[in-house]
């Protein structure tokens, strides 16, 4: 290829010539490759942000004539993870011919429907609203990106003048306009009026750059972003104080985490008044610099400028008037202070909606805040799932970077409220929301599972995640947890090393659940061990170990879980994984059977006590889970085999033959029992589900 690697200070140069060479002259694959490496750098664009395209010559299947086809990221996609399945292929000429039928700004929504008449590739993803912006420009490869530095320029007062100062006549500029066909016409006009430019800055929005090849386009994008970044960095350096200087000091990191873990379940409950939400916490240096500054109170209410930002973060954040050193131990007192702030925020959002809505606007959506700022501590976000809340948090960090840069250049400007509303409640945006798949049964819920490093606990964690929950895996063995975590998708699970016999260890696990996901809704006590000995051989150490892990561990887990669930005020589920042995008397089992019986009755007692909190407590009784179960890896199997006068190898068949269904019971069967209680039987508490193939002597009634 003959290109030399250029060193950049503000963006990552990720082009691998060897990998690109393997793609040969396949322009679509090269465009996808470029898209992926651009999306890998959050300074260039965030998840779901930006758009990329390329144009190729293809054979028309109807005429065999050669035609130009534009390949572009489809609606709702992400350039960082873009594949062929996520793009749309359209006849370029047909798309450009839509100029002949375009009826002006009032015709924008109809034009989106007409994009489908331009489809070349019948496997196409739905074309996005950015399609004409790419299609009306002549270049073979085009990037539309949202780099923080570029948006800082785009959102600065006198943005056009600043653009000229940075790039002279080599860059075009168009004022803010909602994406659509007319904006495509404006980009086309800008290019025609300024032939030879290398890109266009979109006021308050982002950047368009291009090239004849994928690599040239990539380099052009990086060079333009690097130039803007250097300019912004220099202006920030020249500025005496960023964001007007520091107003308050941050708490030390450990104290910030403690405060956040205490507060986030309360915030989650308040944000979940209409729909249950998942949380995320961020106390990065970038966040702290902004939220602790003198200018934060002025800038935060202005809202964000880039549509990609505020569509995910809402028009503005909620800033808590809560001292960083406030005592958060009294939930009622904290709620008394915070509830009026939430009510005020929601009323202001409702006023924003009613003041700007159109006759055909979609109904007002959840008025709860997405971004919540706690000066001195950090920034919280809440959304329908972990990915969405994490991305919203990342986008607000982008917005902070934009505000910092724009303030250093001249002065930050945000979109007028009506323009913002028209984007947020655009009928096309609503249609995109309506196309989203139905949520899974356990979506928006957080589960903590003990003993999840393997066996029954891992199977339970797998099942809960499969049904939509976020899961915190806990176990005493970190290596098992690390291996187990590999089987979960990003933003689905995390882990905490937890010894259920130690209260502090349990507390640390719940803190992890709070900081990672906002709280906890489901707790499954699956950690366990089994000791099978006759009475005379059962030692006090054996007895204490069984009682501490199975009984005391369950007690402390429930106690700490309920404290968090009450903070959230969203109800919850506690599931005890007990055993048939808690109901049935058998030989050589006094320590284990007694502990399991205690677990079962504790669950009934808790169910009776916690019903008023809508916290349901139930039990799953396994029996004979030999294959894949951790407790059968040691002496327990030998003890049970000895008790029944058989070999260890004969145990699975023995246990299967003795149940009514003659079935081997697997960890996955226990997991299904747990899911039934937390995902289906939502009006059941104090219940015991036997998952044992049918053992008549273990029937509860």
Phi, psi and omega in degrees: 000330172080006180271153178252144182289126177264142179274130178241146180261338189241354175222162180264125173274110188244004183292123179254109184299323181296314180294318179297323180295328178295338180276352177061226182255021179283099187294329179291317178295322178293324176294320177294320178298313178301316181301314183297317182285331173293317181290347180282348182249108184293346175285343182266313176194151182264177182304129178078356183266154176078174181204147181224157181204167168211161179236135181227165174262124181232165177270124178292120182295344181269332185235348186067004177283153176281130182227155176273133179238135175259128177254126188216148177306132181282173182300132175080005182276180181225123185294331181294335181239017186295135173232177180302327181293341184262009183245163175246144176243120184233148171294119181297317183297317179298319179299316180291330178292345177296343175302330183287340182245359181292131184254017179101183187303329179289348185261006188300314185295322179296325182298324181299320176297328181287342177302327182294337178282353180258004185294131174261311183267114185292349176269010187297145165289157179303127180298142182273171180294341180280356186307311181292336179297325178275320187290330182274355172264147189275354192283151184288324179231132184223139173243133170241110189234165180234059179292143181305315183296321179292319179291330174300318176294315183293330183263000180282148172300139184063041183303320181297318180295319180294320178301317179295320180297322183282313190245358182062227182269008185272352179232140175270172180211134173232143182291166180305136172202142179301136178305143181162190185295321182293324177296324174301319177295323179293321177295318178299317180294319179301317179294317180296324180283338183227065182300142178095354179292156182261353181180177181223133172269128176264118182309130179061014191228297186173214193220142168240130175221166187204175177188164180284334177235166179298319180294317179298321178296316179300312181295321178299315179300311182297318181294318179295316180294319179299317180298314178298319182296318178298317181297312181296316180300320179295318180293323177295319180296323180285338182286132185298317182217126179288131179056032177075013179085171185279132178263318178226161178268147174286150168292156173303154188305313182300319179291324177300314180297319179298313180298316182297317180295326177290320189274327191299326176295326178293314178298320180299316178299318180292324180282347184258021181300324179258319181218135178299138184237156173255143186252167177210144181234141182219121175234040179294165179300321179299315180296312184296321178303318182284310188289341179263006188271165177292328186272354183302316183295335177276318187279320185303314180293342180293335181083174182269164184258315184287130180305321180299331180286303189283341174297334181258337186252357191070168190298328177203160180275168169262125178259120181282131173267069185229125181297139181299333181263011182300145176282116184257011185286334180264100185299318181298320180293320179295316179298321179300326179280323187274327185304316179300325179294319178292319179297319179295316180300314183292324177294318179295324178293320178296322177295319177301316179295309185292332181282338187240356185292156176252165180305329182255015180295145173299159178300152180299136179272180180311124185273000181292151179291152173262317180253130178233127183254129177240095183307136181087346184239304181161196185233130179252152171223153182220130179206185190289336178209173186295318180299314183296319181287324177295316181295320177301318178297316179296321180294325178289330173297319174303316181297323177298314179299321178296314181297319179299312182294315181296320179295324179288327181286300177217281182199138181287136175234139178253171179291145171303146184302322181294320178297319179296315180299318183296333174282312185298322183249028175297137180300327179290325176292320177297319179299323178296319178296321181292336180280350183294145183296155178298141181288152180283164185304323183255014175304147177075008179246152180242128180242139172245125184238122176275156181065030188269009178287349179178181174059220184298318181299317178295319179298321178295314179301317178301314183294316181296319178294319179300328180268009170111354183281154163275141187232134171254115179274132175232150180190166177275345184254108183294325181297323177293320179296316180298320178291318181295322184296335182298339184273358181256149178287164178300143178069015180255317188218158170218179180219160174217130174291126186216125172258110187289355175272355182242118183301320181294324179294319176297317179300319179295323179295318179291326175299319178298317178299319180293313182290327182280322189227355175104349182159209179207141180241332184228128173237127179240117178268097181248351179298138180189175174207166180225133176234119181248105180215151171293165185306313187291341180262350180282117183270165176298325177297317177301311182302310183296320181297314179297316180294321182291315182286310189277317188262301180297321178301317178296318178302311184290322176302313181296317182299313181286324179296316182297324178300319178289316181299324178291325175299319181286327183058042180240012186074200179163179180226135171236125182241127175260126173270099183262233182189154170305331183292347174281347180250332188247134178275130180218165182285156173057042190214022190295318182289310182293312182298320179295317179296319180292323176296321178296319176302315182296315182287326175301319179299319178295317179298316180294321178300319180294325184278328192257002181303323180296338177268005185060028175260117184262135182236121184222168184231141170246126179255104173280168167206136173065031177278091186265311182289118177085000182265135184293324187291345180269007181275347186241221186289337182303315181299317180295321179296316181291320179299318179296320181297327182262001177069034179228177177271162178300321181296336181274354185300311182304314180293323179299312182293325179293319183292333187274350177266160188297329182268354183054046184244142169283135181260129183250161175307323181298330178292322177293320178300320178295325176297317177298313180299321179303319183286323184265340185246345184234306185276068189282002175238030180244128174214153184071020187260157173235125174253119175274124174243081188219012181077000180097096176242107187303323181285355177251006177300133184290322178233000000 
